[in-house]
């Protein structure tokens, strides 16, 4: 019997997000980025919400990424894994401990 490649709840989901939500999040992210680049006060800190570039740029970009279910960009997905050494684990060498005796001053 063939084993399914993914659970049934994951196969039914549409891989693309709702275009209306995507457009709104994209516009908020780009507006926040423009605001941070153009207006110096947007690069500062607010007593109520903290560091403003986090809320104007970082959080909209994180929500944009979350709409795509945290998939990595194609350039990162297609990279080959770094080849690991197949030999035995490296060992530390012991240094000879010299006994100096008591040092009387």
PyMOL commands that set and color helices and strands:
alter all, ss='L'
color gray80, all
select helices_A, chain A and resi 8-11+19-38+40-43+52-67+74-77
alter helices_A, ss='H'
color red, helices_A
select strands_A, chain A and resi 45-46+50-51
alter strands_A, ss='S'
color yellow, strands_A
deselect
rebuild
show_as cartoon
